[in-house]
Amino acid sequence: MADGYAVRRSSIREYLAAEHMHALNVPTARSLSLVFTDRVVVREERELGAVVARIAPSWVRFGSFELPASRADHATTQKLADYVIRYHYPDITHNPYIQLLERAVTNTARMVARWQCVGFCHGVMNTDNMSILGLTIDYGPFAFLDAYDPDFVCNHSDYSGRYAFNEQPRVALWNLTRLAAPLAALINRSTDSSESETVNVITDALNAFGPQFSAEYARVMCRKFGLFGEARDDDVDAVVQPFLDLLAEAGTDYTYAMRTLCSVPEALSSNTLDAVVDGLALRSQNIACDVTAWKRRMSEYFTTVYGPRLKMENADDVGAMMKRENPNFVLRNWVAQDIIERADKGDHA
């Protein structure tokens, strides 16, 4: 798939984002090629164009089902659903349309959970930008968190904050609800179910989103925190969330903070924790935060919450293992912009 009449700026961002997300182990479409053209494309200003060739097992989207359903064209909706099942879920043998919805719920929950773990904000989560396979597609005004801010909005035209970072799981579930609507008629007809029975089975499928999202989020975040053994039910609430709350209070750089966690096990054993906490404070942006009090509470968190939980793991070289889970680099907006400006000057390396 390729974007015609795209500008170089957005095309470079899309090309880089897909490959970076793949490297971060987030389900995504991939970038095959990027070709610059001399065609002038008018967006906010006149810019030169480019074409990004993207690859994915399928480009069927939630919105692909909504279009024929909006015209009461159930035959086309069924053909599309049968196509997806035949080529992407051939193991589905009974109750195919409810299972198709269940697979979409599972894959979308896992994808969005990984977004939250790496600090990725998509920016335009409408149903036409949601893959039926649970892949990240259509990288528009995306951004990775700098300062950890759950309310961060990366799309300058999203005035209401509909697609804010912390709203992404809720929006994903809303989109799945929109997908369920066109599938409802197919489920009803294929199972001879009453309308109320169809509603119940769809509700059960959608209700699975929350637990599946939470399970994947806990699995990935626990690994980022060095908790590689059997997870405890309260690890997210008792260990992960208090750290994130401290980051939000001070506006601490998320990627830097998560990478810094990798050095905490050694710092706890070598009495060098103060230097680690000082480093976190230096990468914090909220000037209204009482830094002295914040540093004290961060140190207390490490010594009374995180450290004792980490000791339960009995893992050797846990810091090195954590580095495989916490990237030192993400595709920040300023990095992408630097590459764009170099490309504009003819540096395509």
C-alpha positions, 0 to 999 in steps of 0.5 A: 500500500502506498500514500499518493500525494503525500509530502516528504515531511509526513512520509519520512515520519511514517517510514521511520515510525513503522520500522521503529515500532517494529524494533520496539516489538509493537505490532505494526505495518512495515515500511518497504520503500520511500521515494521522493518525487518532484511533484508539488503537493499543497498542504499547509504550504506548498511542499514536494511530494513522496510515496511511502510503500507500506506492507502488512498482511492486511489493510482491512480496517474497522471502517471497512466493515462500517461502510457497507453496513451503513448501506445495509449491504450485509452481503458485502459485509459478509464477503469482507468478513469471510475474506478476513477469516479465510486468509488471516484466521483459517483456524476459525471453524465455528461461530466465525463472526463472533470469533472474528470480533473476539480476535480483533478485541484480543489483538487490539488490546495487546497492541494498545497495551504496548503503545502505553508501555513504550509511551506512544501516542497515535493521534488519530484513532478513528475506525479507518485507522484501526487494523482488523489484525491489531497492527499499528497503521497510518502514522500521522501526528504521532509522538512518543512521550517526552515528559510523562504526561497521561493527558498528553495530546500529540495532534494539534487539531485534537482540541478536546483531547479525544485521543490523548495518551491516557484515552487510547485504551478507551477509544480502542474499545469504542472503536471495537464497539463500532466494529461489532455493529456491522458484525452483529447482523452476521452473528445473528444470521449465522447462529439463528440467535435472537437479538438479545442473545446476539447482544449478550455474546457481543457484550461478552466479547467486548468486555474481554478487552479490559482484562486482556489489555490489563494483562498485557500491560502488566506483563510488559511493564513488569518486565520493564521493571525487572520483574521477570518472575511470576507476577503478583496481582498488585504489581501494577498498582503497588509498584508500577503506578506509584513510579508513574505518578511521581514521573507525572508530578515532576514531568520527568522524561518517560524514556529516560526514566524507564531506562534509568530504572535499569541502573537502580538495582546496582545503585541500591546495592552500591549506595549510589541511589542519590545520583540516580535520583538526581539524574531523574530530577534533571530530566524533569520539566515541571518547574512548579514541582518541589524538587527537594520533596520530590527527590525524597519521595522518589528515593523512598519509593526505590528503597521501600517499594521497588527495592523490596519487590525486586529482591523477591525476584532473586535474579542475577544481572537484572539490570542488563536484562532490563536494558533489553526491555527499556530502549535508550532511544525512541523516535522523538519529534525533534529527531524526526524533524532533524532527519526531515531537515537533512533530507531537505538539504539533500542528505538522504543517508 
